[in-house]
Amino acid sequence: MTRPAAVIRGAIGGLAAAALTLGVGELVAAAIDPDSAPFLAVASTTVDRSPAWAREFAIDTFGTNDKTALFVGTGVLIALAAVVAGVFERRRWPWGTAIFVVLGAVGVYAALARPGASAVWALPTIVGVAAGIIVLRLLVRAPRSASAAAETDTPAGPSRRAFFAIAGGAVVVAAAAVAVGRTVASRAQEAVANRGSLRLPTPTSPAPPIPDGVNVDGATTFVTDNAEFYRIDTALSVPRLTTDEWQLRIHGMVDRELTLTWDDLVERDMIERVVTLSCVSNEVGGNLAGNATWIGFPIASLLDEVGVAPDSDMLLSTSSDGFTAGTPVEVLTDGRDAMLAVAMNGEPLPFEHGYPVRQVVPGLYGFVSATKWVVDWELTRFDRAQAYWTQRGWGEQAPIKTASRIESPSASGPVAAGPVTVAGTAWAQHRGIERVEVRVDEGPWQLATLAPQYSIDTWRQWSWVWDAAPGTHMLQVRATDLSGATQPEERVDPIPDGATGWHSRTLRVQ
């Protein structure tokens, strides 16, 4: 066999072995826990162990597609490693086998590092790697004959027919993993059916009706559809809990520990409120904010029930996938509508947004408050515990900063000269918006017309009519909250505790 042919055969053999490794891993994981599968475990642990700057780069670059980018990137890296392993595998020096062993060690570490993992979570990777190494050796290292092996330092391997039979078999097993994935997904149908049959509790304290006047032409809709609501979290595999499985354990610095079931929760008097949520990763003018109508139970009432120790200042909440957030006890008990939410815009929470139960806390960025799939509360102190993102250098308190953005007209095309309606949205949750100002080409600030303020916990839309002259112009916007504080001009990056700066848009008028 010529060297180029041997290299090609080695590359194909490495890819087939890697496919078999992942496929067998998926098959074994289906019997243990889907989250123990090698590929998902590695990708999830990568997210957990990534430094803050890497996570922010992913969000800034890919936005809400960051998880897709991670999956693609992980797949490409595995494929490259497999090609290298296949090419480098030798009869005397089995470097390819060594590469698979190293990758297997990474997979075992990643699986055992997942929340709720036990020792058996290592099995999918171990069994998968063992199968992959066997196939790699069969495809790349087994000589067809002694004379063939002697002719080149790269073993000829099995006959062409045997080679493709083995490689094809590996691909079939990998394809079987897809079928297993569908079977596992069918198990998730239980959660889908559970959500579909859920009857929402009727709130004893309904939200005031939303008047038509809160919507301004050209601005984003006042209420964000569930399908359009932003999603930023660390979960690569969306948890699929049923209401029968869900429970919330409340413990730590409390007088009385409590384990709350779904039935316990929905038997209580619910409130309905419209609340805007915002992600700390939102850049100036960004779209990582949304406004929805939520139904839930007041968090303050639960804290009163368990009796929080006077020196406890943090609620450490944990989701079913292991994410943690540290919320100041003070903001949960100061009268704002912080809740354990069970509904979003008139329907059960979407799975991506925390079904069956999540936290909603007005006025704080999500990374310190809005835990989805929440299953554990520990009352503790900030000087004793750190949550997921604070361990990575992010802020502890993280109140949402005043923000405003220009949403129309679009900068993608020219604007006709003459009267132009400029519109947008501003928010300062739990403080409210007092005024919005717009200026052109760094000229004097002009007061915009504000839509009615629904509440201090929701965003507020605005508009301003501009007599646009031909040419290229830069518009800027700033907002002032009800405390009298105006957005600072200085641009500050979102991390560690939220972006600042005036949003601007350059328009071409003709």
VENZIGI-V539977 format. One record per backbone hydrogen bond with DSSP energy under -0.5 kcal/mol. CO is the residue of the C=O (numbers start at 1). NH is the residue of the N-H. Records with the same first field share a line. If there is no record, write none. Layout:
CO: NH ; NH
This chain:
2: 6
3: 7
4: 8
5: 9
6: 10
7: 11
8: 12
9: 13
10: 14
11: 15
12: 16
13: 17
14: 18
15: 19
16: 20
17: 21
18: 22
19: 23
20: 24
21: 25
22: 26
23: 27
24: 28
25: 29
26: 30
27: 31
28: 31 ; 32
29: 32 ; 33
33: 36
34: 37
37: 41
38: 42
39: 43
40: 44
41: 45
42: 46
43: 47
44: 48
45: 49
46: 50
51: 54 ; 55
52: 56
53: 57
54: 58
55: 59
56: 60
57: 61
58: 62 ; 63
59: 63
62: 65
63: 66
65: 69
66: 70
67: 71
68: 72
69: 73
70: 74
71: 75
72: 76
73: 77
74: 78
75: 79
76: 80
77: 81
78: 82
79: 83
80: 84
81: 85
82: 86
83: 87
84: 88
85: 89
88: 95
92: 94
93: 90 ; 95
94: 98
95: 99
96: 100
97: 101
98: 102
99: 103
100: 104
101: 105
102: 106
103: 107
104: 108
105: 109
106: 110
107: 111
108: 112
109: 113
111: 114
114: 117
118: 121
119: 122
120: 123
122: 126
123: 127
124: 128
125: 129
126: 130
127: 131
128: 132
129: 133
130: 134
131: 135
132: 136
133: 137
134: 138
135: 139
136: 140 ; 141
137: 141 ; 142
138: 158
145: 149
146: 150
147: 151
148: 152
149: 152
153: 155
159: 163
160: 164
161: 165
162: 166
163: 167
164: 168
165: 169
166: 170
167: 171
168: 172
169: 173
170: 174
171: 175
172: 176
173: 177
174: 178
175: 178 ; 179
176: 180
177: 181
178: 182
179: 183
180: 184
181: 185
182: 186
183: 187
184: 188
185: 189
186: 189
187: 190
188: 191 ; 192
189: 193
190: 194
191: 195
192: 196
193: 197
195: 198
198: 200
201: 203
205: 272
209: 211
211: 214
212: 215
216: 219
225: 228 ; 229
226: 229
234: 236
236: 238
242: 246
243: 262
246: 262
247: 249
248: 250 ; 260
249: 251 ; 377
250: 258
251: 379
252: 254
253: 309
258: 250 ; 260
260: 248
261: 265
262: 266
263: 267
265: 268
270: 204 ; 205
271: 296
273: 275 ; 294
275: 292
277: 290
278: 366
279: 282
282: 499
283: 286
287: 289
288: 279
290: 277
291: 224
292: 275 ; 294
293: 345
294: 273
295: 342 ; 343
296: 271
297: 340
298: 302
299: 303
300: 304
301: 305
302: 306
303: 307 ; 308
306: 255 ; 256
307: 255
309: 312
313: 329
314: 316 ; 380
315: 317 ; 327
316: 378
317: 325
318: 375 ; 376
319: 322
323: 319
324: 388
325: 317 ; 327
327: 315
328: 331 ; 332
329: 332 ; 333
330: 333
336: 338
338: 299
339: 341 ; 360
340: 297
341: 358
342: 349
343: 295
344: 347
347: 344
350: 353 ; 355
351: 354
354: 357 ; 373
355: 241
357: 374
358: 341
360: 339
361: 364
363: 400
365: 368
366: 369 ; 370
369: 371
371: 359
373: 320
375: 249
376: 318
377: 251
378: 316 ; 380
379: 253
380: 313 ; 314
381: 384 ; 385
387: 391
389: 392 ; 394
390: 393
398: 365
403: 427
405: 407 ; 425
408: 423
410: 413
415: 510
418: 468
420: 422 ; 466
422: 464
423: 407 ; 408
424: 462
425: 405
426: 460
427: 403
428: 431 ; 432
432: 482
435: 480
436: 448
437: 478
438: 446
439: 476
440: 443
446: 438
448: 450
449: 463
452: 454
455: 458
456: 430 ; 431 ; 432
457: 276
460: 426
461: 451
462: 424
463: 449
464: 422 ; 466
466: 420 ; 468
468: 418
471: 473 ; 509
473: 475 ; 507
474: 441
475: 505
476: 439
477: 503
478: 437
479: 487
480: 434 ; 435
481: 484
485: 481
488: 501
489: 502
492: 500
494: 498
496: 395
500: 492
503: 477
505: 475 ; 507
507: 473 ; 509
508: 415
509: 471
